[in-house]
Amino acid sequence: MNASGQAVAGASNGRSVRDIVLFVPRFVLIALLALAIADMIVGVFLRYVMVPVTDWLDLDPINFFWVEEVGEYSLAWLTMIGAGIGVAERAHFTLRVVTHRLPPVPQRAVHIASNLLIAVFGGLAAWYGTRLAIINTALTSPALQLNLAWLYAAPAVGGVLMAISALSLAVEPPVTEEAAPVASESGALAAGDD
C-alpha cells in the first residue's frame, strides 16, 4: 500500500472512531429535533384548532402553556449539542484567506491556535453553564415545574463537547486545499451523475 492509501486508511479509521464517539450526541440531537418538531405541531394544533373548538362548544380551555417550555428546553439542548457536533465535524464556517498560502508549519500553528481558542470557549461555556445550573437548582419552570438547572446545564454539556472536539482536532493535521471539497467541483460532479 502506498503512502496515500495509508493516509486514506488512517483517516477512515480516525473517522470511524469519531463516529463512534459522536453516536450518542447525534442520537440525542435527532431525538431533540423530533421533540421540537412534534412540540411545535402540538402547539399549533392546540392553539389554532382546539381553542376555537373549546370556545365554540363552551368548554373549559385546554392548558397548553407547557408547549413553550418544552420548546425552550429542547431548542437550548439542540443548539448546544449541535454546536459540539459541528465543531467535531468541522461544519462551522471557516475562512481560508491567508492560511492556505502559508508554509505547512505556520498553517499547523494557526490550526492549533484556532482549535485551542475554540476549546477555551467551550471550557468557558462549560464552566459558566455549570455555575448557572448550580445557582438555579432551587428554581422551577412555571408550567411544567421542571428544575431550571436542566435548562442551564445545556451550555455545560455543549461546552464540554466543543472543548473535547476542538482538542481532538488540534492534534490532527489541518485540512489542506486538496482535501477540502470545492463547491463548484462537487456541483459539477453531482450534475454529471445523471
Helices and strands as residue ranges (DSSP letters): H 3-21, H 23-45, I 46-50, H 51-56, H 66-88, G 99-101, H 104-135, G 136-138, H 149-170, H 183-192
